[in-house]
Amino acid sequence: MKLESKLLVSLGKRAGNVVLRRDFSELARPTQLSEGISRLVGSGRLVRLGVGLYAKAQPDPEGRARLLAKPDELVREAFEKLGITIRAVELGVDSGQPVVIVDAGDQRVARKLDVAGMPVRYVKQSVRARGFETLPFDLDAMPTKGVSRFIERFARAHGICYVRTGLDDYAEAVTRTAGDDVVLDATGKLLATLKKKNLINGRQLARLMTNHTREMKRVRSIRRLRKRGISA
């Protein structure tokens, strides 16, 4: 039986949609195994996720690989196969590009993964050891009151202070998109720095910026009413 056929038989016997190169180590010598796996990738039967890590696939009518599971499901299974515990996985957008966002908690994970052109981005959202709560993936769970203090505490927990960068322009553009053409205050600058450090993603930055801006507008409105002697 040819090696490619052996690999296909082995794939069919394995549960799940993610396989490791070492799962096939007994079928051939390293060089031959590399060639056999490359042929399966070329025929649309496998998709490479990272070094030594692959996802099962089926070729479409044009011979292109069609994944058998969603990108976030594949990434979650991949980490299970690697024996790495992660807190959460979700699909998102970073700088206009679709990405898979992985919260690895307090662990330092740097493994480079890509799911059919969708890169994996890691966020360090768990700082419980420093007494601070993680940022929620659910954007609707982001604070709408005391937003500035929330951001300051989160930044301090990571030892972050504001330094002007090109991401300030990005954060200002996000603010304008929300309908608020304002100059970034200290909180907005902190958010830009947190984004640069990959401690928050673009969606989290946008929601926190919007919540902070709306809260500041309410505060200014109440102050103006008080100055005029009108009850808030």
C-alpha positions as CSV (number, residue, x, y, z in Angstrom):
1,M,0.0,0.0,0.0
2,K,1.3,3.4,-0.9
3,L,2.2,5.9,1.9
4,E,-0.6,8.3,0.8
5,S,-3.2,5.5,1.1
6,K,-1.8,4.5,4.5
7,L,-2.1,8.1,5.7
8,L,-5.7,8.4,4.5
9,V,-6.6,5.1,6.3
10,S,-5.0,6.5,9.4
11,L,-6.9,9.7,9.1
12,G,-10.2,7.9,8.8
13,K,-9.6,6.0,12.0
14,R,-8.8,9.1,14.1
15,A,-11.5,10.9,16.0
16,G,-11.8,14.7,15.7
17,N,-10.6,17.0,13.0
18,V,-7.1,17.9,14.1
19,V,-4.0,15.6,13.8
20,L,-0.4,15.9,14.8
21,R,2.5,14.9,12.5
22,R,3.7,12.6,15.3
23,D,0.4,10.6,14.9
24,F,1.8,9.2,11.7
25,S,5.4,8.7,12.8
26,E,5.2,4.9,12.7
27,L,4.1,4.9,9.0
28,A,7.3,6.1,7.4
29,R,10.7,7.7,7.9
30,P,10.7,11.5,8.5
31,T,11.6,12.5,4.9
32,Q,9.0,10.2,3.4
33,L,6.4,11.3,5.9
34,S,7.0,14.9,5.0
35,E,6.5,14.1,1.3
36,G,3.3,12.1,2.0
37,I,1.8,14.8,4.2
38,S,2.6,17.4,1.5
39,R,0.8,15.4,-1.1
40,L,-2.3,15.2,1.2
41,V,-2.1,19.0,1.7
42,G,-1.8,19.5,-2.1
43,S,-4.8,17.3,-2.8
44,G,-7.0,19.1,-0.3
45,R,-7.2,16.3,2.3
46,L,-5.2,18.2,4.9
47,V,-4.7,21.8,5.9
48,R,-1.6,22.9,7.7
49,L,-2.4,24.9,10.9
50,G,1.2,25.2,12.2
51,V,4.4,23.3,12.7
52,G,3.5,19.6,13.0
53,L,-0.2,20.4,13.2
54,Y,-2.9,19.7,10.6
55,A,-6.7,19.8,10.1
56,K,-8.7,17.2,8.2
57,A,-10.3,18.5,5.0
58,Q,-12.2,17.5,1.9
59,P,-11.4,18.8,-1.6
60,D,-14.2,20.8,-3.2
61,P,-15.1,20.4,-6.9
62,E,-12.1,22.6,-7.9
63,G,-9.7,20.6,-5.7
64,R,-9.4,23.2,-3.0
65,A,-9.4,22.1,0.7
66,R,-12.7,22.6,2.6
67,L,-12.3,22.4,6.3
68,L,-14.6,20.1,8.2
69,A,-15.1,22.4,11.2
70,K,-15.2,26.1,12.1
71,P,-11.8,27.9,12.7
72,D,-12.5,28.5,16.4
73,E,-13.5,24.8,16.9
74,L,-10.3,23.7,15.2
75,V,-8.1,26.0,17.3
76,R,-9.8,24.8,20.5
77,E,-9.2,21.1,19.4
78,A,-5.6,21.9,18.4
79,F,-4.7,23.1,21.9
80,E,-6.4,20.1,23.4
81,K,-4.2,17.9,21.2
82,L,-1.1,19.8,22.3
83,G,-2.1,19.5,25.9
84,I,-2.3,23.3,26.4
85,T,-5.3,24.6,28.5
86,I,-6.8,27.8,27.2
87,R,-9.6,29.9,28.7
88,A,-11.6,30.8,25.6
89,V,-11.5,31.0,21.8
90,E,-13.6,33.4,19.6
91,L,-13.6,34.8,16.1
92,G,-12.9,38.4,15.7
93,V,-11.4,41.2,13.6
94,D,-8.0,42.8,14.2
95,S,-7.1,45.8,12.0
96,G,-9.7,44.8,9.5
97,Q,-8.4,41.2,9.2
98,P,-10.4,38.2,10.4
99,V,-8.6,36.4,13.3
100,V,-9.1,33.7,15.9
101,I,-8.6,35.2,19.3
102,V,-7.3,32.9,22.1
103,D,-7.3,33.8,25.8
104,A,-4.5,31.6,27.2
105,G,-5.0,33.0,30.7
106,D,-1.8,33.5,32.7
107,Q,0.2,31.2,30.4
108,R,2.6,32.5,27.9
109,V,1.7,30.9,24.5
110,A,3.6,31.9,21.4
111,R,2.8,29.0,19.0
112,K,2.2,30.4,15.5
113,L,-1.1,29.0,14.1
114,D,-3.1,29.9,11.0
115,V,-6.5,28.5,9.9
116,A,-6.9,28.8,6.2
117,G,-5.5,32.4,6.2
118,M,-7.0,33.3,9.5
119,P,-4.2,33.9,12.0
120,V,-4.4,33.1,15.7
121,R,-3.9,36.1,18.0
122,Y,-3.2,35.7,21.7
123,V,-4.5,38.0,24.4
124,K,-3.4,38.1,28.0
125,Q,-6.6,38.8,29.8
126,S,-6.1,36.9,33.0
127,V,-4.3,38.8,35.7
128,R,-6.0,37.3,38.8
129,A,-2.6,36.7,40.4
130,R,-2.4,40.5,40.6
131,G,-5.9,40.9,41.9
132,F,-7.5,42.1,38.7
133,E,-10.5,40.6,36.8
134,T,-10.1,39.5,33.2
135,L,-11.6,41.5,30.3
136,P,-14.8,39.8,29.1
137,F,-15.0,38.5,25.6
138,D,-18.7,39.5,25.5
139,L,-18.6,43.2,24.5
140,D,-22.0,43.8,26.1
141,A,-20.4,42.9,29.4
142,M,-17.9,45.7,29.2
143,P,-18.4,48.4,31.9
144,T,-20.5,51.5,31.0
145,K,-19.9,53.3,34.3
146,G,-16.5,54.0,35.8
147,V,-15.0,53.1,32.5
148,S,-11.9,55.3,32.9
149,R,-11.1,53.8,36.4
150,F,-11.6,50.3,35.0
151,I,-9.2,50.9,32.2
152,E,-6.6,52.5,34.5
153,R,-6.7,49.6,36.9
154,F,-6.4,47.1,34.1
155,A,-3.4,49.0,32.6
156,R,-1.7,49.3,36.1
157,A,-2.1,45.6,36.6
158,H,0.0,45.0,33.5
159,G,2.5,47.8,34.3
160,I,1.3,49.9,31.3
161,C,1.6,53.6,31.0
162,Y,0.8,55.8,28.0
163,V,3.4,56.5,25.3
164,R,2.3,58.2,22.1
165,T,2.3,55.9,19.0
166,G,0.7,55.6,15.6
167,L,-2.1,53.5,17.3
168,D,-3.4,56.8,18.8
169,D,-4.5,57.7,15.3
170,Y,-6.3,54.3,15.1
171,A,-8.1,54.8,18.3
172,E,-9.1,58.4,17.3
173,A,-10.5,56.9,14.0
174,V,-12.5,54.4,16.1
175,T,-13.9,57.3,18.1
176,R,-14.9,59.2,15.0
177,T,-16.6,56.1,13.7
178,A,-18.7,56.0,16.8
179,G,-19.8,59.6,16.0
180,D,-17.5,61.4,18.4
181,D,-14.9,63.6,16.8
182,V,-12.8,64.3,19.9
183,V,-9.2,64.4,20.8
184,L,-8.0,61.4,22.8
185,D,-7.8,62.0,26.5
186,A,-5.6,60.0,28.9
187,T,-8.0,57.1,28.9
188,G,-8.1,56.9,25.1
189,K,-4.3,57.0,25.0
190,L,-4.1,54.2,27.5
191,L,-6.4,52.1,25.3
192,A,-4.2,52.7,22.3
193,T,-1.2,51.5,24.4
194,L,-3.0,48.4,25.6
195,K,-3.9,47.6,22.0
196,K,-0.2,48.0,20.9
197,K,0.8,45.5,23.6
198,N,-1.9,43.0,22.4
199,L,-3.6,43.1,25.8
200,I,-6.9,44.0,24.2
201,N,-8.1,43.4,20.7
202,G,-9.6,45.9,18.2
203,R,-13.2,45.1,19.1
204,Q,-12.5,45.5,22.9
205,L,-10.8,48.8,22.2
206,A,-13.7,50.1,20.1
207,R,-16.3,49.2,22.7
208,L,-14.4,50.6,25.7
209,M,-13.7,53.8,23.8
210,T,-17.3,54.1,22.9
211,N,-18.5,53.4,26.5
212,H,-15.9,55.9,27.9
213,T,-16.9,58.6,25.4
214,R,-20.6,58.2,26.1
215,E,-20.0,58.3,29.9
216,M,-17.9,61.5,29.5
217,K,-20.7,63.1,27.5
218,R,-23.2,62.3,30.2
219,V,-21.0,63.8,32.9
220,R,-20.5,67.0,30.9
221,S,-24.2,67.3,30.2
222,I,-25.0,66.9,34.0
223,R,-22.4,69.5,34.8
224,R,-23.8,72.0,32.4
225,L,-27.3,71.5,33.9
226,R,-26.0,72.1,37.3
227,K,-24.2,75.3,36.3
228,R,-27.6,76.6,34.9
229,G,-29.3,75.7,38.1
230,I,-31.4,72.9,36.4
231,S,-32.1,69.6,38.2
232,A,-30.3,66.7,36.6
